[in-house]
Amino acid sequence: MSEKNQATENKAPEQGKAARGLPTPAWVVIAVATLVAGVLAGHFLLGGPGTVSLNGRTTLAAGELDSVVATYSEGGATTSVTAREVLEEIQGSSELSANEDGTYDVPSASDILSYVQNKVILADAETRGITATEDEVNDFVTNRMGASSIADVASSYGIGEDAAYKVIADSVVLTKLQDEVVTVELPEYPAAPEEPAEGEEDVATAEYASYVIGLLGDEWDADANDWARTDGTYYATLSGYDISNDAATYAAASAAYSVASSAYQTASTQLNEEWGAYTDGVLSTVSIQLGTIAE
């Protein structure tokens, strides 16, 4: 078999990595791509108790933080959302930071909608009995985020430890919900092969062979020292490379990495689409009355 001359350059699929949950406010993790059915882009004054007419203002006084900025209804129950609740979610603290003049910025319509979406999806998880244990939260911190403790996460994001714990716990719940309702299995994202020393680009090594065969999995027959089958994911791309149990080149390793990366991206896209379809279905049962600032 002839050796191909050049490896394909690859970049990690950022979307796929983000799909599993990040230590940002939990409503960002949901990342649904649709508006909830029944959203009304009307006036900020909703006409209920505790609301406030802004008359074009973009800030609130401290005494207005508990004003209702939206309501949402599901199954006959209506829930009010206050400016304070949304701002606490955004800032990650119950001690809100005020502007220099002592006022607080009015939460944007997109932030309010995201807040409601998060509450609805987390409530759906709760009805399924999905929770996050302390061990699961700590595992998420160390294994998913690469941090040593909740305190480190809080420090990195400039939020309190209680807020950091809640964000991570919500992320754990959302990840478990996603795993429960999505059928697509996301493979582990492959590490890129180490680049060879200058002048040794064409040298076949046991290390590159081990890397390639590790990615091939059941498509490679180690006993026969040959392909186990030719209808798998890798054969069409790698059949032109000289590969054995003991030797492969950097070009072959890079080609294998390209195939693995592409497979990851495909699975990631499918996962996101399936997750989006599920959350869209949950959110479609909710009616939101969302206000915008009245000029």
CORLINFEN-V325604 format. One record per backbone hydrogen bond with DSSP energy under -0.5 kcal/mol. CO is the residue of the C=O (numbers start at 1). NH is the residue of the N-H. If there is no record, write none. Layout:
co = (CO & CO)
nh = (NH & NH)
This chain:
co = (12 & 13 & 14 & 15 & 17 & 18 & 22 & 25 & 25 & 26 & 26 & 27 & 36 & 39 & 40 & 40 & 42 & 44 & 48 & 52 & 54 & 58 & 60 & 61 & 62 & 64 & 65 & 67 & 69 & 70 & 71 & 72 & 73 & 74 & 77 & 79 & 81 & 81 & 82 & 83 & 84 & 85 & 86 & 87 & 88 & 88 & 92 & 94 & 96 & 99 & 103 & 104 & 108 & 109 & 110 & 111 & 112 & 113 & 114 & 115 & 116 & 117 & 118 & 119 & 120 & 121 & 122 & 123 & 124 & 125 & 125 & 126 & 129 & 133 & 134 & 135 & 136 & 137 & 138 & 139 & 139 & 140 & 140 & 141 & 149 & 150 & 151 & 152 & 153 & 154 & 154 & 160 & 161 & 162 & 163 & 164 & 165 & 166 & 167 & 168 & 169 & 170 & 171 & 172 & 173 & 174 & 175 & 176 & 177 & 178 & 184 & 185 & 197 & 200 & 201 & 205 & 205 & 206 & 207 & 208 & 209 & 210 & 211 & 212 & 212 & 213 & 216 & 217 & 219 & 219 & 220 & 221 & 221 & 226 & 234 & 234 & 235 & 238 & 241 & 247 & 248 & 249 & 250 & 251 & 252 & 253 & 254 & 255 & 256 & 257 & 258 & 259 & 260 & 261 & 262 & 263 & 264 & 265 & 266 & 267 & 268 & 269 & 270 & 271 & 272 & 273 & 274 & 275 & 276 & 277 & 278 & 279 & 280 & 282 & 283 & 286 & 287 & 288 & 288 & 289 & 290 & 292 & 294)
nh = (14 & 17 & 18 & 19 & 20 & 21 & 24 & 28 & 29 & 29 & 30 & 31 & 39 & 41 & 42 & 290 & 292 & 46 & 51 & 54 & 57 & 106 & 104 & 64 & 65 & 67 & 84 & 83 & 291 & 81 & 289 & 79 & 287 & 77 & 74 & 72 & 69 & 70 & 86 & 87 & 88 & 89 & 90 & 91 & 92 & 93 & 160 & 96 & 98 & 102 & 99 & 60 & 112 & 113 & 114 & 115 & 116 & 117 & 118 & 119 & 120 & 121 & 122 & 123 & 124 & 125 & 126 & 127 & 128 & 128 & 130 & 129 & 131 & 137 & 138 & 139 & 140 & 141 & 142 & 143 & 144 & 144 & 145 & 147 & 153 & 154 & 155 & 156 & 157 & 158 & 159 & 164 & 165 & 166 & 167 & 168 & 169 & 170 & 171 & 172 & 173 & 174 & 175 & 176 & 177 & 178 & 179 & 180 & 181 & 182 & 186 & 187 & 200 & 203 & 250 & 209 & 248 & 210 & 211 & 212 & 213 & 214 & 215 & 215 & 216 & 217 & 219 & 220 & 228 & 229 & 222 & 225 & 226 & 221 & 237 & 238 & 239 & 241 & 243 & 244 & 205 & 253 & 254 & 255 & 256 & 257 & 258 & 259 & 260 & 261 & 262 & 263 & 264 & 265 & 266 & 267 & 268 & 269 & 270 & 271 & 272 & 273 & 274 & 275 & 276 & 277 & 278 & 279 & 280 & 281 & 282 & 283 & 284 & 285 & 286 & 288 & 73 & 40 & 290 & 71 & 42 & 44 & 56)
